Amino acid sequence: MDFLSLRTAAVLSAAVVLSGCSGLRMPAMPSLPGWISAPRVQAPAAPTAAPAALQPSDRTETWQGLYRQHADAGRFTECRTGAEMPVAQAGDSALLESAYTASRSAPGAPVFVEVQGRWVQRARADMPPSANARELVLLVERFVSVSSQTSCAGW
């Protein structure tokens, strides 16, 4: 079996296992060849206005960025702003983690992902509840794709 077949089998196996978990929903996934994509070719950057700071929102949007996991915590670096935020352990985060594990080149290595989700405020996990400290996190509502690309170049 070649590497792509092993990776594909691992991702599909994780999706089947996760579909049986209570409270998880499986998103409508496109066909597998488009789901795991090849690295993107860097295109010249067009001049754009500076992006607005990320804010909590009730509106679901599509986000592209780098995802990595370290010590069981997912982190997402949004490509337009360069902002790095934690990923909430809800929604499709388990599917994102499984795809990451199957696609990464080494533990902790970033991979380029596309997700649909929104930014939400939550209590900081590293502070006592009495501190009322809040942080902005990405709530992944739908995992879209993963790529072996390791940078935001071209986005």
N, C-alpha and C positions, 0 to 999 in steps of 0.2 A: 504494500500500500504506500502511495506517495504521501508527502507531508500535507498537501491540500486535502486529500481524502481523509486523513486522520483528523485534521482540524475540522472538516465538515462533519464528520461522524461525531466528534466531541460536542460541537455546537448543537447539532440535532438531538443528541442524547440529553444534553442539559435542558433543551427546550421541552422534551417529552417529560422529563422528571419534574420540571417546574410547572408544567400544565396540570399536574396532579396535586399541587400544593394548594391548600385552602386559602382563598382570598386573592389568588393571582389570576389574571386574565391573560390569555395569549393574544397578542396583537395579530392583525391580518398581516402576514409576512409575504413579501414578494418572493419570486422564485429564487432559489439558492444562488445561482451564478451572479445575480445582481446584488445579493445580500452581502456577500463577502467580495469586496471589490479590490482591484489592483491599485497600487499607489497612483495618485493623481499627478499629472504633469503640471509643473509650475507655470502659470500664466503671468504675463506682466501685470503688475498691480495698477489699477486705474485710480486716479486721485479721487478721494472721497472725503466727505466732511467727517470730522471726528465723531465717533459713535457716542451716544449718550451713555451715562453710567447705568449699570444694570440696577433695576428696581423691582421690588415685589410686584407681581401681576396676577390677575385672575385669567389672563388670556394665554392660551397655549400657542407656542411658536416653535419653529424649527431652529435648532441650534447645531452648529458645527464647532468642533473643538477637539482638544486632546484629553483623553481619559486615561487615568492610571489609578492603580490601587496600591496602597501601602498600609500595612498593619490592619487589614480588613476594613479600611475606609477608602471610599472612592472619591477622587478629586477630578474636577472638570475645569479645563482652561479654555474659555470662550475665545474663538479666533479673532473676532472683530475688535474686542476691547483688551484682550490679554488677561482679563480678570480670572483668577483661579478661585474656585469655590468648592465646598463639599457637595457631595451628591446625597440626597435623602435616601434612606433605606425604605423606599415605598415605591408603588407603581411598578414600572418595568426595570427597576434597578437590578433585580436579580438576573434578568435576561441580559442586561448590559454587562454585568460582572462575568457571566458565563461566556459571552462572546469575547470579552476582553481576555479572559484566561486562555481561550483557544487561539487567540490571534497574536498575543504579545510575543516579542522576540526574547524577552527575559523578564523575570519577576520585577515589577515596578516600572517597566519600560512603558512609555506612552504609546497610545494608538489613536488614530484619527477616527472619530465617531460622529454620527449624525443622529440626533434624538429630537423628539417633540416633547416639550415640557414647558414649565414655567418656573420663575424664581419666587421662592416663598421665604418668609421669616420663620425661624424656629429658635427655641431656647438652645443656648450653647451647651454642648455635651460636656465640655471641660470646666464648666463653672457650676457652682451650687444654684439650685432653683431660686434661692432667696436673692441672688444677685440680679435677677431679671435681665441677664445678658442675652442678647439676640444675635443671630447671624443669618446671612443670606445663603440659601442653599438651592441647588437645582433639583426640582421634582421631575423625574423622568416619567412622563405619562406613556410614551411609546418609544421603544428602541427601533431605530430605522436601519442603520448599517454600521459596519466597522471596516476599516481599511488598515493595511500594514504601514501606511504613511505615518511618519513620526513627527511631523511638524505642521504648522498652519500655513506654510508657504503657499501662496496662490489664493488665499481666502481673504 
